[in-house]
Amino acid sequence: MLGKLKNISLSNWILIGMVLGLLTGLILNFFVPDSFLKNTLLVDNVFYLGGSLFIKLMKMLVVPLVFCSIVVGAASISDIRKIGSIGGRTIGIYLITTALAVTLALAIGMLIKPGVGLNMAAAAQSSNVTINQTMTGTILNMVPDNPLNALANGDMIPVIIFGLLIGIILAKLKEETQLVSDLFSQGNRIMMEMTSIVMKFAPIGIFCLMARTFAGLGFEGLLPLGKYVLCVLIGLAIQAFVVYPTLLVLFTRLNPVRFFRKFFSVMFFAFSSSTSNATIPLNLEKLSELGVSKDVSSFTIPLGATINMDGTSIMQGVAVMFAAQAYGIDLGTTALLTVIFTAVMASIGTAGVPSVGLITLTMVFNSVGLPVQAIGMIFGIDHILDMFRTAVNVTGDAICTLIVSFKNKSLDVDVFNGNKERDPSNTVLLDDLDII
């Protein structure tokens, strides 16, 4: 029996914790009368302590993890200048599609309003001034007066800017600063390991957060969660089947239907595995069958698995609107632009981090002063949505690769259209990969 329990994955334990917490909260709400045991001991102490401790552990990780990963990511990406226009076009398209994904998600959240009905305004913490800042003030505050203060206060945009600058400089100086580069790389590894350790407590933390929330909300809290899932799925579907095909037609005039017919097996594998990295070999093989040169795909696909987070960005955008509506916080234009900027910049360094969706979502929430407690309600169902997100991520990698390959005259259009067989030598081996 214990052996079977040990074989249950962490994501499944989190889902179990969410379901048990929800049921516990509903039982306490409807079947247990108010008493010292229920209100004081369980809800206000045990559940509050367990949930708050988990939230504090997550917040503890965000600044050092994001800072180290942004530095390491920026340093490695800056090195792609050696391959010229391919690198610039690839990163440009990846960042543009990420920005489009966040914008799309925010628009869907405004339209469907998934957080309406969750009256959690009384539990809201004081919000960050970013919400009401002018655009000029926001731009000025992107550059930290004192980087150490920005790190200590958790001001995420100045932290990201400072980390990007350090990473770019490290890439430029290379051997002269190898010791510092190694220090940040090791720090990144340490923070990744710490993240894995903290996430082992996620099932308990999610259980406590869900139990405390639904002990006060009851069944009316279920409808907003369902609307949240619906918003994310709608956003992912539009990104995959509207945005990507539109970009493919605009830049290449290729037939997106032919692409999806060939690529569906890769999307299904990504859906079932929930990891972009495991999909790299199959993605490379399919793109080779579509006529993409291995010289391009062996760079763009591994890079995309590292920095392309369109699916995760859609989740973040919807989650921001969900939390803002649930806590009665009115996000202005400046705050929404801050969310887009933060999500795009976060994609540069943190895509390879375990539980990246949770970490970057915490960072996005902090950037506009949203209560991090809202993450507890949606993180339990994150694994289910993660499968869909991964399928969208790998599709975005492939579309970007087709566009870059076409623009660099490295795409055999006749092979793509099925008019001739691919060159047998155009097969990507693991040794060909530039970035893993």
Solvent accessible surface area in square Angstrom, and as a share of the most:
residue,aa,sasa,rsa
1,M,170,0.76
2,L,131,0.65
3,G,44,0.42
4,K,148,0.63
5,L,64,0.32
6,K,167,0.71
7,N,126,0.65
8,I,53,0.27
9,S,53,0.34
10,L,67,0.33
11,S,30,0.19
12,N,62,0.32
13,W,84,0.30
14,I,11,0.06
15,L,50,0.25
16,I,63,0.32
17,G,6,0.06
18,M,15,0.07
19,V,69,0.40
20,L,92,0.46
21,G,0,0.00
22,L,23,0.11
23,L,88,0.44
24,T,38,0.22
25,G,0,0.00
26,L,14,0.07
27,I,90,0.46
28,L,13,0.07
29,N,44,0.23
30,F,101,0.42
31,F,158,0.66
32,V,51,0.29
33,P,104,0.65
34,D,109,0.57
35,S,51,0.33
36,F,146,0.61
37,L,108,0.54
38,K,16,0.07
39,N,54,0.28
40,T,55,0.32
41,L,78,0.39
42,L,49,0.24
43,V,22,0.13
44,D,72,0.37
45,N,73,0.38
46,V,71,0.41
47,F,11,0.05
48,Y,113,0.43
49,L,118,0.59
50,G,19,0.18
51,G,0,0.00
52,S,28,0.18
53,L,99,0.49
54,F,5,0.02
55,I,6,0.03
56,K,138,0.59
57,L,44,0.22
58,M,1,0.00
59,K,83,0.35
60,M,99,0.44
61,L,0,0.00
62,V,1,0.00
63,V,25,0.14
64,P,52,0.33
65,L,0,0.00
66,V,0,0.00
67,F,22,0.09
68,C,18,0.11
69,S,1,0.01
70,I,0,0.00
71,V,1,0.00
72,V,41,0.24
73,G,9,0.09
74,A,4,0.03
75,A,21,0.16
76,S,65,0.42
77,I,21,0.11
78,S,21,0.13
79,D,56,0.29
80,I,16,0.08
81,R,153,0.56
82,K,158,0.67
83,I,54,0.27
84,G,42,0.41
85,S,64,0.41
86,I,34,0.17
87,G,0,0.00
88,G,49,0.48
89,R,101,0.37
90,T,0,0.00
91,I,28,0.14
92,G,28,0.27
93,I,29,0.14
94,Y,2,0.01
95,L,36,0.18
96,I,102,0.52
97,T,7,0.04
98,T,1,0.00
99,A,30,0.23
100,L,74,0.37
101,A,0,0.00
102,V,0,0.00
103,T,66,0.38
104,L,34,0.17
105,A,0,0.00
106,L,6,0.03
107,A,53,0.41
108,I,13,0.07
109,G,0,0.00
110,M,78,0.35
111,L,149,0.74
112,I,47,0.24
113,K,102,0.43
114,P,0,0.00
115,G,0,0.00
116,V,80,0.46
117,G,51,0.49
118,L,3,0.02
119,N,128,0.65
120,M,27,0.12
121,A,50,0.39
122,A,110,0.85
123,A,63,0.49
124,A,34,0.27
125,Q,95,0.42
126,S,111,0.72
127,S,55,0.36
128,N,53,0.27
129,V,105,0.60
130,T,17,0.10
131,I,10,0.05
132,N,129,0.66
133,Q,45,0.20
134,T,96,0.56
135,M,80,0.36
136,T,91,0.53
137,G,20,0.20
138,T,10,0.06
139,I,95,0.48
140,L,126,0.63
141,N,78,0.40
142,M,41,0.18
143,V,100,0.57
144,P,24,0.15
145,D,154,0.80
146,N,62,0.32
147,P,39,0.25
148,L,132,0.65
149,N,82,0.42
150,A,6,0.05
151,L,44,0.22
152,A,87,0.68
153,N,107,0.55
154,G,20,0.19
155,D,57,0.30
156,M,4,0.02
157,I,14,0.07
158,P,17,0.11
159,V,1,0.01
160,I,0,0.00
161,I,35,0.18
162,F,56,0.23
163,G,0,0.00
164,L,26,0.13
165,L,95,0.47
166,I,35,0.18
167,G,0,0.00
168,I,89,0.45
169,I,94,0.48
170,L,10,0.05
171,A,8,0.06
172,K,144,0.61
173,L,66,0.33
174,K,93,0.39
175,E,141,0.63
176,E,144,0.65
177,T,26,0.15
178,Q,93,0.41
179,L,149,0.74
180,V,63,0.36
181,S,26,0.17
182,D,56,0.29
183,L,118,0.59
184,F,33,0.14
185,S,45,0.29
186,Q,108,0.48
187,G,18,0.17
188,N,20,0.10
189,R,173,0.63
190,I,106,0.54
191,M,17,0.08
192,M,49,0.22
193,E,106,0.47
194,M,68,0.30
195,T,0,0.00
196,S,39,0.25
197,I,88,0.45
198,V,7,0.04
199,M,3,0.01
200,K,140,0.59
201,F,107,0.45
202,A,0,0.00
203,P,19,0.12
204,I,111,0.56
205,G,2,0.02
206,I,0,0.00
207,F,54,0.23
208,C,8,0.05
209,L,20,0.10
210,M,0,0.00
211,A,0,0.00
212,R,91,0.33
213,T,23,0.13
214,F,0,0.00
215,A,11,0.08
216,G,63,0.61
217,L,25,0.13
218,G,1,0.01
219,F,117,0.49
220,E,100,0.45
221,G,0,0.00
222,L,62,0.31
223,L,127,0.63
224,P,2,0.01
225,L,9,0.05
226,G,42,0.40
227,K,48,0.20
228,Y,2,0.01
229,V,41,0.23
230,L,90,0.45
231,C,0,0.00
232,V,0,0.00
233,L,58,0.29
234,I,59,0.30
235,G,0,0.00
236,L,6,0.03
237,A,47,0.36
238,I,53,0.27
239,Q,0,0.00
240,A,2,0.01
241,F,117,0.49
242,V,83,0.48
243,V,26,0.15
244,Y,1,0.00
245,P,16,0.10
246,T,67,0.39
247,L,23,0.11
248,L,0,0.00
249,V,55,0.31
250,L,111,0.55
251,F,89,0.37
252,T,4,0.03
253,R,185,0.68
254,L,9,0.04
255,N,74,0.38
256,P,26,0.16
257,V,83,0.48
258,R,80,0.29
259,F,0,0.00
260,F,36,0.15
261,R,190,0.69
262,K,84,0.36
263,F,0,0.00
264,F,130,0.54
265,S,53,0.34
266,V,0,0.00
267,M,18,0.08
268,F,123,0.51
269,F,80,0.33
270,A,0,0.00
271,F,58,0.24
272,S,70,0.45
273,S,40,0.26
274,S,27,0.17
275,T,51,0.30
276,S,22,0.14
277,N,92,0.47
278,A,50,0.39
279,T,1,0.00
280,I,11,0.06
281,P,69,0.44
282,L,57,0.29
283,N,2,0.01
284,L,5,0.03
285,E,55,0.25
286,K,38,0.16
287,L,0,0.00
288,S,1,0.01
289,E,49,0.22
290,L,1,0.00
291,G,6,0.05
292,V,1,0.00
293,S,27,0.17
294,K,61,0.26
295,D,105,0.54
296,V,1,0.00
297,S,2,0.01
298,S,5,0.03
299,F,5,0.02
300,T,0,0.00
301,I,1,0.01
302,P,2,0.01
303,L,2,0.01
304,G,0,0.00
305,A,13,0.10
306,T,47,0.27
307,I,1,0.00
308,N,5,0.03
309,M,8,0.04
310,D,0,0.00
311,G,0,0.00
312,T,7,0.04
313,S,1,0.01
314,I,0,0.00
315,M,3,0.01
316,Q,3,0.01
317,G,0,0.00
318,V,0,0.00
319,A,0,0.00
320,V,0,0.00
321,M,16,0.07
322,F,1,0.00
323,A,0,0.00
324,A,2,0.02
325,Q,40,0.18
326,A,2,0.02
327,Y,7,0.02
328,G,63,0.61
329,I,29,0.15
330,D,124,0.64
331,L,19,0.09
332,G,30,0.29
333,T,99,0.57
334,T,14,0.08
335,A,0,0.00
336,L,27,0.13
337,L,81,0.40
338,T,3,0.02
339,V,0,0.00
340,I,32,0.16
341,F,50,0.21
342,T,0,0.00
343,A,3,0.02
344,V,13,0.08
345,M,28,0.12
346,A,1,0.01
347,S,0,0.00
348,I,19,0.10
349,G,14,0.13
350,T,0,0.00
351,A,21,0.16
352,G,48,0.47
353,V,8,0.05
354,P,54,0.34
355,S,42,0.27
356,V,28,0.16
357,G,5,0.05
358,L,2,0.01
359,I,1,0.00
360,T,0,0.00
361,L,4,0.02
362,T,0,0.00
363,M,0,0.00
364,V,0,0.00
365,F,0,0.00
366,N,36,0.19
367,S,9,0.06
368,V,0,0.00
369,G,14,0.14
370,L,6,0.03
371,P,4,0.02
372,V,7,0.04
373,Q,54,0.24
374,A,1,0.01
375,I,1,0.01
376,G,1,0.01
377,M,3,0.01
378,I,4,0.02
379,F,19,0.08
380,G,1,0.01
381,I,18,0.09
382,D,19,0.10
383,H,55,0.25
384,I,73,0.37
385,L,2,0.01
386,D,36,0.19
387,M,45,0.20
388,F,76,0.32
389,R,8,0.03
390,T,6,0.03
391,A,11,0.08
392,V,8,0.05
393,N,16,0.08
394,V,2,0.01
395,T,0,0.00
396,G,4,0.04
397,D,3,0.01
398,A,0,0.00
399,I,3,0.02
400,C,2,0.01
401,T,0,0.00
402,L,0,0.00
403,I,2,0.01
404,V,0,0.00
405,S,0,0.00
406,F,67,0.28
407,K,84,0.35
408,N,38,0.19
409,K,187,0.79
410,S,32,0.20
411,L,18,0.09
412,D,48,0.25
413,V,56,0.32
414,D,69,0.36
415,V,11,0.07
416,F,1,0.00
417,N,49,0.25
418,G,55,0.52
419,N,108,0.55
420,K,107,0.45
421,E,156,0.70
422,R,66,0.24
423,D,83,0.43
424,P,117,0.73
425,S,77,0.50
426,N,24,0.13
427,T,48,0.28
428,V,22,0.13
429,L,115,0.57
430,L,123,0.61
431,D,139,0.72
432,D,49,0.26
433,L,22,0.11
434,D,83,0.43
435,I,44,0.22
436,I,147,0.75
